[in-house]
C-alpha cells in the first residue's frame, strides 16, 4: 500500500484522467452456438448470457484471461475467464488498448457492477445491455505502474479468498461423507419404520409472498426452505398479519417442514426443523410433519444420499416438480435410541457450524476477506479526476 501511495503521489500529482470505455477498449460479441451443438463435457466452456457455462465444446474462439460481460440473460454481469473458451453471440469480450492493464480494467468494471447493471434495458424481453450503454462506462487511466501495483494488491485478496473457498469445499465434502456415514445403519442394527408410522403429515395452505409483513405472526414460505433455511431454525425470515395467519396451517415446536414443490429435483423435499417456541404459519406447497423423535436428527436424514436417490424416483412433474405426500409417508427411516440420535446430532451440528455458519469458522473468514477485498478495491480505484474525455 505504501508503494502504491508513493507511486500515485509521484506519477499522478494532478489527478487521473477518466475515459469512456468505448474510447480505450474494443468490445466484440462472440459467435452463435445452439443447444444442439453443446456437449455435457468438453474441452472448453461456452460462455453466454449466464453466470455459469451453458455447456461445452471441443473448440474455442477466445483465449484465457479475457473479460466478458453478458449482453442478455444475467445482462451486465462482468466476469474474468481463466481458461480458453467459446464466447457465444450474447457475450461481450473486451480487448483494452495498451494504456490499460487487462486485469486492472476487470477490477474497475467489477467496482462499477451496479452502474453497469443500471444500464440494462429492463422494459424489453429479454433484458439486455446495449453496446452503446456499455461504451459510456468511465474508466480511470493512471500510469501502467500504478495499475500493475493495484492488480498485485487485489490479486492477493482474490487468491486468499479462492484458497479459503477451496478449503471450505473440502470440508463440505468431508462433512457430507461423515453425515452419510453416521446416518447409515444396517437393516438389523436398528428399527426401521415408515414415516407414517412415527408421525403425521399436514399440508400447508394459503400463504403467498405478497402476504409478507415486516412484523406480525412468524411464517415460512416453501421457497425459503431451499433458499434461506438450513437444517433447523428457531427464527423465521418473514411475518404475516394475524388475520392472514388465521387461515394458515401451523407448525409447532419440533415439527419438520418440507418443501413439496420446486423447479428442480435437487430442491424438492428440502426440510427444515422448526425449533422456535411459538407456532408458525406455513404456506401452500409445504408439508408439516409432527412426530415424537429428535427433529434435528430427522432433518439430517433428509439430507443423505439415500433420501436424495429415493426422491429422484418419486418426484413428478416437468417444469414444476412435486414430491407426493404418499411418497414421504412410505419412506423408511432408521430409528435409533433417543440417546444415539442426540449423540449424532451433536457431531453433525459441529460440522455444520464449521462449513455453514457465516458468523464462525471458514465462512466467517471468507466473508471477512471478501469485505476487505471490496473495501480496498473501492479505495484503490477511486482517483481524483483532472478531466473526463471521450
Secondary structure as UniProt FT lines:
FT   HELIX           2..11
FT   TURN            13..14
FT   STRAND          16..20
FT   HELIX           21..24
FT   STRAND          25..29
FT   HELIX           35..37
FT   STRAND          44..47
FT   STRAND          55..57
FT   STRAND          66..70
FT   TURN            75..76
FT   STRAND          78..81
FT   STRAND          85..87
FT   TURN            89..90
FT   STRAND          91..96
FT   TURN            98..99
FT   HELIX           102..111
FT   HELIX           113..118
FT   HELIX           131..134
FT   TURN            135..136
FT   STRAND          138..141
FT   HELIX           144..182
FT   TURN            187..189
FT   STRAND          191..194
FT   HELIX           195..198
FT   STRAND          199..203
FT   HELIX           209..211
FT   STRAND          217..220
FT   HELIX           222..227
FT   STRAND          232..233
FT   STRAND          238..240
FT   HELIX           242..245
FT   TURN            246..247
FT   STRAND          249..251
FT   TURN            253..254
FT   STRAND          256..259
FT   STRAND          261..262
FT   TURN            265..269
FT   STRAND          271..274
FT   STRAND          280..282
FT   STRAND          286..291
FT   HELIX           295..301
FT   TURN            302..303
FT   HELIX           305..314
FT   STRAND          321..322
FT   HELIX           325..330
FT   STRAND          332..335
FT   HELIX           338..356
FT   TURN            358..359
FT   HELIX           361..380
FT   STRAND          385..389
//
